Amino acid sequence: MSDSDLEEPSPYVTLISSDGYTFQITREAAMVSGTLKGMLNTSFQESSTSTIKLHELDSQLLEKVVEYLYYNLKYKDNVNIPEFDIPTEMALELLVAADFLDV
């Protein structure tokens, strides 16, 4: 085993939108998504670089997804969960993104 095989994964993950914007989030937040979790826990390149290019999501959509990942972490064990605000014009795209990201 090389030293790189023994390295702990970065505590942060970089998500890159289709229009080139980057979002650095905690690995814990990324793990809310089944898709991102799968990419980060396997032998995909994303696992070693902690960088994931999401060609399907533009920056506005990815920003809302990131907001939801943190919202999910914050309220996952709460009984009284406040409503997550979803702009009407973004609802269908977010539904497709949520399905793709398994959240």
MODELLER restraints for C-alpha pairs under 7 A, 6 or more apart:
rsr = mdl.restraints
at = mdl.atoms
rsr.add(forms.Gaussian(group=physical.xy_distance, feature=features.Distance(at['CA:10:A'], at['CA:50:A']), mean=6.77, stdev=0.5))
rsr.add(forms.Gaussian(group=physical.xy_distance, feature=features.Distance(at['CA:11:A'], at['CA:26:A']), mean=5.87, stdev=0.5))
rsr.add(forms.Gaussian(group=physical.xy_distance, feature=features.Distance(at['CA:11:A'], at['CA:27:A']), mean=5.29, stdev=0.5))
rsr.add(forms.Gaussian(group=physical.xy_distance, feature=features.Distance(at['CA:12:A'], at['CA:24:A']), mean=6.47, stdev=0.5))
rsr.add(forms.Gaussian(group=physical.xy_distance, feature=features.Distance(at['CA:12:A'], at['CA:25:A']), mean=5.54, stdev=0.5))
rsr.add(forms.Gaussian(group=physical.xy_distance, feature=features.Distance(at['CA:12:A'], at['CA:26:A']), mean=4.34, stdev=0.5))
rsr.add(forms.Gaussian(group=physical.xy_distance, feature=features.Distance(at['CA:12:A'], at['CA:27:A']), mean=4.92, stdev=0.5))
rsr.add(forms.Gaussian(group=physical.xy_distance, feature=features.Distance(at['CA:13:A'], at['CA:24:A']), mean=5.63, stdev=0.5))
rsr.add(forms.Gaussian(group=physical.xy_distance, feature=features.Distance(at['CA:13:A'], at['CA:25:A']), mean=5.39, stdev=0.5))
rsr.add(forms.Gaussian(group=physical.xy_distance, feature=features.Distance(at['CA:13:A'], at['CA:26:A']), mean=5.97, stdev=0.5))
rsr.add(forms.Gaussian(group=physical.xy_distance, feature=features.Distance(at['CA:13:A'], at['CA:27:A']), mean=5.55, stdev=0.5))
rsr.add(forms.Gaussian(group=physical.xy_distance, feature=features.Distance(at['CA:13:A'], at['CA:50:A']), mean=4.90, stdev=0.5))
rsr.add(forms.Gaussian(group=physical.xy_distance, feature=features.Distance(at['CA:13:A'], at['CA:51:A']), mean=5.82, stdev=0.5))
rsr.add(forms.Gaussian(group=physical.xy_distance, feature=features.Distance(at['CA:14:A'], at['CA:22:A']), mean=6.43, stdev=0.5))
rsr.add(forms.Gaussian(group=physical.xy_distance, feature=features.Distance(at['CA:14:A'], at['CA:23:A']), mean=5.58, stdev=0.5))
rsr.add(forms.Gaussian(group=physical.xy_distance, feature=features.Distance(at['CA:14:A'], at['CA:24:A']), mean=4.40, stdev=0.5))
rsr.add(forms.Gaussian(group=physical.xy_distance, feature=features.Distance(at['CA:14:A'], at['CA:25:A']), mean=6.38, stdev=0.5))
rsr.add(forms.Gaussian(group=physical.xy_distance, feature=features.Distance(at['CA:14:A'], at['CA:50:A']), mean=6.22, stdev=0.5))
rsr.add(forms.Gaussian(group=physical.xy_distance, feature=features.Distance(at['CA:14:A'], at['CA:51:A']), mean=4.62, stdev=0.5))
rsr.add(forms.Gaussian(group=physical.xy_distance, feature=features.Distance(at['CA:14:A'], at['CA:52:A']), mean=6.21, stdev=0.5))
rsr.add(forms.Gaussian(group=physical.xy_distance, feature=features.Distance(at['CA:15:A'], at['CA:22:A']), mean=5.58, stdev=0.5))
rsr.add(forms.Gaussian(group=physical.xy_distance, feature=features.Distance(at['CA:15:A'], at['CA:23:A']), mean=5.08, stdev=0.5))
rsr.add(forms.Gaussian(group=physical.xy_distance, feature=features.Distance(at['CA:15:A'], at['CA:24:A']), mean=6.29, stdev=0.5))
rsr.add(forms.Gaussian(group=physical.xy_distance, feature=features.Distance(at['CA:15:A'], at['CA:51:A']), mean=5.93, stdev=0.5))
rsr.add(forms.Gaussian(group=physical.xy_distance, feature=features.Distance(at['CA:15:A'], at['CA:52:A']), mean=4.95, stdev=0.5))
rsr.add(forms.Gaussian(group=physical.xy_distance, feature=features.Distance(at['CA:15:A'], at['CA:53:A']), mean=5.95, stdev=0.5))
rsr.add(forms.Gaussian(group=physical.xy_distance, feature=features.Distance(at['CA:15:A'], at['CA:54:A']), mean=6.91, stdev=0.5))
rsr.add(forms.Gaussian(group=physical.xy_distance, feature=features.Distance(at['CA:16:A'], at['CA:22:A']), mean=4.49, stdev=0.5))
rsr.add(forms.Gaussian(group=physical.xy_distance, feature=features.Distance(at['CA:16:A'], at['CA:23:A']), mean=6.42, stdev=0.5))
rsr.add(forms.Gaussian(group=physical.xy_distance, feature=features.Distance(at['CA:16:A'], at['CA:52:A']), mean=6.16, stdev=0.5))
rsr.add(forms.Gaussian(group=physical.xy_distance, feature=features.Distance(at['CA:16:A'], at['CA:53:A']), mean=4.66, stdev=0.5))
rsr.add(forms.Gaussian(group=physical.xy_distance, feature=features.Distance(at['CA:16:A'], at['CA:54:A']), mean=5.82, stdev=0.5))
rsr.add(forms.Gaussian(group=physical.xy_distance, feature=features.Distance(at['CA:17:A'], at['CA:53:A']), mean=6.38, stdev=0.5))
rsr.add(forms.Gaussian(group=physical.xy_distance, feature=features.Distance(at['CA:17:A'], at['CA:54:A']), mean=5.29, stdev=0.5))
rsr.add(forms.Gaussian(group=physical.xy_distance, feature=features.Distance(at['CA:17:A'], at['CA:55:A']), mean=6.12, stdev=0.5))
rsr.add(forms.Gaussian(group=physical.xy_distance, feature=features.Distance(at['CA:17:A'], at['CA:57:A']), mean=5.57, stdev=0.5))
rsr.add(forms.Gaussian(group=physical.xy_distance, feature=features.Distance(at['CA:17:A'], at['CA:58:A']), mean=5.07, stdev=0.5))
rsr.add(forms.Gaussian(group=physical.xy_distance, feature=features.Distance(at['CA:17:A'], at['CA:59:A']), mean=5.24, stdev=0.5))
rsr.add(forms.Gaussian(group=physical.xy_distance, feature=features.Distance(at['CA:17:A'], at['CA:62:A']), mean=6.52, stdev=0.5))
rsr.add(forms.Gaussian(group=physical.xy_distance, feature=features.Distance(at['CA:18:A'], at['CA:54:A']), mean=6.11, stdev=0.5))
rsr.add(forms.Gaussian(group=physical.xy_distance, feature=features.Distance(at['CA:18:A'], at['CA:55:A']), mean=4.34, stdev=0.5))
rsr.add(forms.Gaussian(group=physical.xy_distance, feature=features.Distance(at['CA:18:A'], at['CA:56:A']), mean=6.26, stdev=0.5))
rsr.add(forms.Gaussian(group=physical.xy_distance, feature=features.Distance(at['CA:18:A'], at['CA:57:A']), mean=5.58, stdev=0.5))
rsr.add(forms.Gaussian(group=physical.xy_distance, feature=features.Distance(at['CA:18:A'], at['CA:58:A']), mean=4.88, stdev=0.5))
rsr.add(forms.Gaussian(group=physical.xy_distance, feature=features.Distance(at['CA:19:A'], at['CA:58:A']), mean=5.67, stdev=0.5))
rsr.add(forms.Gaussian(group=physical.xy_distance, feature=features.Distance(at['CA:19:A'], at['CA:59:A']), mean=6.39, stdev=0.5))
rsr.add(forms.Gaussian(group=physical.xy_distance, feature=features.Distance(at['CA:21:A'], at['CA:59:A']), mean=5.95, stdev=0.5))
rsr.add(forms.Gaussian(group=physical.xy_distance, feature=features.Distance(at['CA:29:A'], at['CA:69:A']), mean=5.49, stdev=0.5))
rsr.add(forms.Gaussian(group=physical.xy_distance, feature=features.Distance(at['CA:29:A'], at['CA:70:A']), mean=5.82, stdev=0.5))
rsr.add(forms.Gaussian(group=physical.xy_distance, feature=features.Distance(at['CA:29:A'], at['CA:73:A']), mean=6.60, stdev=0.5))
rsr.add(forms.Gaussian(group=physical.xy_distance, feature=features.Distance(at['CA:30:A'], at['CA:36:A']), mean=6.04, stdev=0.5))
rsr.add(forms.Gaussian(group=physical.xy_distance, feature=features.Distance(at['CA:30:A'], at['CA:37:A']), mean=6.59, stdev=0.5))
rsr.add(forms.Gaussian(group=physical.xy_distance, feature=features.Distance(at['CA:30:A'], at['CA:69:A']), mean=6.95, stdev=0.5))
rsr.add(forms.Gaussian(group=physical.xy_distance, feature=features.Distance(at['CA:31:A'], at['CA:37:A']), mean=4.74, stdev=0.5))
rsr.add(forms.Gaussian(group=physical.xy_distance, feature=features.Distance(at['CA:32:A'], at['CA:69:A']), mean=6.16, stdev=0.5))
rsr.add(forms.Gaussian(group=physical.xy_distance, feature=features.Distance(at['CA:32:A'], at['CA:103:A']), mean=6.64, stdev=0.5))
rsr.add(forms.Gaussian(group=physical.xy_distance, feature=features.Distance(at['CA:33:A'], at['CA:101:A']), mean=5.54, stdev=0.5))
rsr.add(forms.Gaussian(group=physical.xy_distance, feature=features.Distance(at['CA:33:A'], at['CA:102:A']), mean=5.46, stdev=0.5))
rsr.add(forms.Gaussian(group=physical.xy_distance, feature=features.Distance(at['CA:33:A'], at['CA:103:A']), mean=5.02, stdev=0.5))
rsr.add(forms.Gaussian(group=physical.xy_distance, feature=features.Distance(at['CA:34:A'], at['CA:101:A']), mean=6.29, stdev=0.5))
rsr.add(forms.Gaussian(group=physical.xy_distance, feature=features.Distance(at['CA:34:A'], at['CA:102:A']), mean=4.96, stdev=0.5))
rsr.add(forms.Gaussian(group=physical.xy_distance, feature=features.Distance(at['CA:34:A'], at['CA:103:A']), mean=6.57, stdev=0.5))
rsr.add(forms.Gaussian(group=physical.xy_distance, feature=features.Distance(at['CA:35:A'], at['CA:101:A']), mean=4.90, stdev=0.5))
rsr.add(forms.Gaussian(group=physical.xy_distance, feature=features.Distance(at['CA:35:A'], at['CA:102:A']), mean=5.76, stdev=0.5))
rsr.add(forms.Gaussian(group=physical.xy_distance, feature=features.Distance(at['CA:36:A'], at['CA:101:A']), mean=6.78, stdev=0.5))
rsr.add(forms.Gaussian(group=physical.xy_distance, feature=features.Distance(at['CA:39:A'], at['CA:46:A']), mean=6.10, stdev=0.5))
rsr.add(forms.Gaussian(group=physical.xy_distance, feature=features.Distance(at['CA:39:A'], at['CA:47:A']), mean=6.20, stdev=0.5))
rsr.add(forms.Gaussian(group=physical.xy_distance, feature=features.Distance(at['CA:40:A'], at['CA:46:A']), mean=5.94, stdev=0.5))
rsr.add(forms.Gaussian(group=physical.xy_distance, feature=features.Distance(at['CA:40:A'], at['CA:47:A']), mean=4.18, stdev=0.5))
rsr.add(forms.Gaussian(group=physical.xy_distance, feature=features.Distance(at['CA:41:A'], at['CA:47:A']), mean=6.21, stdev=0.5))
rsr.add(forms.Gaussian(group=physical.xy_distance, feature=features.Distance(at['CA:46:A'], at['CA:52:A']), mean=5.62, stdev=0.5))
rsr.add(forms.Gaussian(group=physical.xy_distance, feature=features.Distance(at['CA:61:A'], at['CA:94:A']), mean=6.86, stdev=0.5))
rsr.add(forms.Gaussian(group=physical.xy_distance, feature=features.Distance(at['CA:75:A'], at['CA:81:A']), mean=6.22, stdev=0.5))
